[in-house]
Structures are given as C-alpha cells and as structure tokens.
Amino acid sequence: MTNTNKRLTFSEYIRSILSILVFFLMLLLATPVILLLLIISFGKLSNVVVEHIAPLIVKPVFWVAGIDFKIKMHCEEIHYPAVYIINHSSTLDILTILALGLPKVRFVAKWQLQYNPIFFLLGRLTGQVFIRREKSDKAVETLKRNVDRIKEKGLTVMLAPEGSRKHPGIIGPFKKGPFRMAMDLNYPIVPIYFEGNRELSEGGFLFTHSGKATAHIHEPIPTDDWNLENIDGKIEEIRSLYLSWAGVTEQENLNFIKSTP
C-alpha cells in the first residue's frame, strides 16, 4: 500500500496552485460558450458539453499539475446506458471524472458543489443530480425522482458507492443507492477503478503530486437477476472486485483503518 502522507515538494505545491488557477480559468472561459450552446439548442447539446468540452477543460490542468492521465479499457466498448460506479478517495477524482467524456453521462454529486456559482449554473443547465449525502433518506428520494427522467432520455449515471471521499479504509463501505438505482432503471453496473488518484492527492483540495493516474473501465455487470433478497450479496461481490483492484484484502483494509489516526 502506497504511503499517501508523503509531503509535496516545493515544485509540486507551485504546480498545484497553478493547476487550480488554470482549472477555474478554463471554467470561466468555457462557461459563456457552454451557455450559448445550451441556449441555441434549447438544452439539447448537454451531451456535447459533458462528452467533449469537459475533457478539454481538464486537459491543460493535468499538464500543469504534471499528471499523466490514461484511460484503460478492460471491455470491448463503453456500455451505455448504464450506472457507472467509481472508487472515491480524492478531490482529484473531480478532474478524472470530467476527463472520461463518457457518452450521455450525468453525475450524481454532493449538494455543496452548488455553492460554487459556476458549478451550480453548469450543473443545473446540463442536468446533473445534486444530493445531500449526509441525509440518506433525502438522497434516496432525489435519486428516485430522477429515475424517470434518466430512463426516458436514455442517460447514463455515474455515482460513488462510498458516498464521500472521507471514508474508512482504502475502499470504504458501499451504500445501496447506486445499486438500487441500477435495479430501478434495469441498467447494468459498469465499474470504473481510479488507480493512482489516492496516492497523488493530499486530501480535500486539488494539491497533488505529479505522476500517473489511470481510469480502468471494466466489463458491465448485469442486474437482471437482482432483487431485494440478494442485493446485499451482489454489492459485496462488486466491492470485493474493488479491493482486489486496489491490491488489498478485506483484512488489510481493516488493518489500515485501525492504523489510521
């Protein structure tokens, strides 16, 4: 297990500060273009924004931060519509999620991101879903309200089953919300494992080490035979895959929790 407490070098601090400035500058420059596209298309170009413009926004950010980001396919093609799930342990995940450019995807994000006026405006106009993670009942209600819209438009959804990046262990406990949503939509689950994000990021802000990060897109997992009786077992099976991709056993994961101050 890689030590994530390694201090940033002076040059990495400088690069991180510059990359944060570049990120918000790119957002400021892109926002008028995105608004124009959405207005003239009556919102129909939302997919273009997510699939093509978002990756362009983060590309120079990676370059400034010294991050070599790759996408590795472990399946023949990207399956959609689907419920994509990711491991979430770093603020860097925001950038790698945007860099994926997945087809017709909508993100389920924490409510607090809307406190940033740019995220609020772009998120609402492109149909992203904001939930209050600390209030599980309201989060589930929000997801249920969006099921019909998502299915009607054939959209794909991306969620983090661990909920917050602040979770115990290298791979935290999985919440049921993403999996219940997949059942309600009758969508397959597509696991995406971010390798390197946790090791590169220092925590809650976009201060990162330089290095490599890889998004591993895996084979879709059908949910046709899922029901309320077997869903807990299905969730644990998928979580065990994430543990294996992280290179730890459940016991090692528990030991890591105990050793973390």
N, C-alpha and C positions, 0 to 999 in steps of 0.2 A: 504494500500500500504506500503510495507516494505521500510524502510529508507536505501538506498544504499550508504549513505555517512558515515556510521559507520566506524570508524577507525579500521584498522587491529591491532591485538595485536602483541606484540613482537614475540611471538612464531609463529604466522601466517606469519609474514614477513620472518622469518627464513625458515619455511616450504615452502613458496612460492619460495624463492630463490633456495632452494634445488630442488624443483619440476621442476623449469625451467632448472636447470643443468641436472637433470635426463632426461627431455624431449629431450634435444639436444644430450645427451649421447646415449639415445636409438635410436635416428635418425642416429647418426654416426655408431652405431653398426649394425643397420638394413640395412643401405644403401648398403653395399657390398653384403649382402645376397639377397636383392631385385634385385640388378643389375644382379647378377648371374642367378637368376630365370628368369628374363626377357630376358636375352641373350640366355640361353639354350632353352627357349620356344619360341623364336622369338616374344616376347611380349604377348604371349597367356595366361600367368599367371598373367596378370594385375588384374584380378578379385580376385585372391587369395590374392594379396597384400592388396587390399582395404578391402576385407571381413574378412580376418583372421590376417594378420600381423599388420595392422594399430591398431586394438583394443588391441593387445598385447603390442604395443609401449606405449599406453597411460595408460594402467592399473597401472603400478608402479608409474606413475606421479600422478594419483588420490590418490593412497595410501600415498605417501609422503606429498601431499597437504592436506590430511585429508578430502577428498571429497568422499562421498558415492554416487556413480552414479548408477542409475537404469534405466531400460527401461520398460515402462508400455504400454501394447498393449490394444487399445480400438477397435480392429478389430480382426477377427479370425486368419488372417495370413498377412504377409507382402506382399503387392501387387506390382508386377513389371512385365513389365516395367511401369514406371510412372514418373511424375515430382513431386519430394518431395520438399516441401517448409518448411522453418523454420523461427521462430522469431529470430532476430539477434540484440543483445544488449550488448554483452560481448566478450572479447577475449577468455574467457573460452569456447565459442562456438566451437572454433577450435578443442579442445580436445573432447568435447561431440559428435561432428560430426564424428570424426575418430573412436570413441568408438562404434558407432552404428553398424558398419560392415554390412551395407545393401547390398543386392545382386546386382552385376553388376552396381554399382553406380559410377557416375562421378560427381565431384564437380565443380561448377562454382565459381571461386574465384577472388579476386581483383588482378589486374596486378602486384601490388607492392610486392606480396609474392614471386615473382620470383627473387627479389633482394637477397634473401637468396639462395645461390647456391644449398643447399640440396633440398629445396622446388622446385627450378627450375628443377633440374635433375629428381627428383622423379615424379614431376607433369607432366612434358613433356613425360617421358617414360611410365607413366600409363594412359596418355590420358586425363588429367584434362583440364578444359577450363578456361583460364585466360582472364578477360575483364577489360577494362578501365571504371570503374563505373562513373568517373567524365565526361566522354564523351558518353552520352546516345546513339547517333547515331552509334558510333563505337561499343558500347556494343551490340546493337541490330544486327548489321552486323555480329559480331563474333558469336552470338547465331545462327543466320540463317545459317551461313557456317557450323556449327556443327550438324545441324538437320539431314542431310542425313546420316552422319557417325553414329550418335546415333541410328537412326531408323534401319539402316542396321544391326547393331550389337546387337539390342535389349537391349540397355543400358538404365539404369535409370539415371535421372539427379537430382541433388539437388541444389536449389537456395534459396537465401534470398530475398523475395519481397521488403523488406525495403531497400535493397541495402547495405548501410553501417550500422555499429552498432551505428554510430553517427547520430541519427535521433531524431526528436522532439517527445516527448511522450513516454509512456511505450510501446505502439505499434505504430510504425511510419506509414506514408503513404505507400501504396503498389504501386510499379511500375508495368507496364503491361508486362514487358519482360518475366517473368516466365510463365504467363498465355497465352501469345501469343505463346510461345514455346510449351506449352501443346496442344494448338489448332493445331499447325502445325504438331506435332507428332501424334495427335489423342490419346494422353495419358490421363489418369485420373490424377487429382491432389491429392496427399496424404499429408495432413497437419501434421507436427510434431511440437509440442509445447515444448520448453525447459522451464521447471519450476525450478526456483532456480538459474539459471546462472546469471541473472541480479543482484540478491541480493548478490551473493557470490563474484562477480568480482568488482574490484575497477575501472576498466577502460581499458586503451589501452594495458596493458601488463598482463602477467599471475600472477599477485598478487591477491590472493583470500583469502576469509575467508574459514575456514573449515566448512563443513556442507553437506547438501543433495542437489543433483541435479537429476532431473528426465526428461527423454525424453518420452513424450506422443505421441504415434503413432496412428493416428486416421483413421477412415474409408476413403477409396478413394472416391473422388468426380468426377463423370463422366463429361466429357467435350463434349459429343456427340452433345448436342444441343446448344453449344456456338457459337456465331458469333460476328462480329464487332459491331452489334447494341446492343447486351445485355451483352457484356464482362465487361463493367464498373460496371453494377449492380451485376454480378457474383463475381467480385473481392471484392466489398464492403460486399457482403454476407459472403465471406470467412474471410475477415478482422474482421467482427463482431464476428466470432467464436473465433478468437484470443483475442479480447477484453474480451469476456466472460471467456475464459480460464485464462486470466490474472486477472480476478476479478474486472474489471473496466468498466464503461460505457464510451461512447464517450465523454460526458461532463466532466467526471472525468479525462479522458485522456487530454482533452483540458486545464482543470484547472491545471493539473500537468505541462503542457508546460509553462503556464503563470507564475507558481510559481518557475520554474527552472531558476536560474541566468544565 
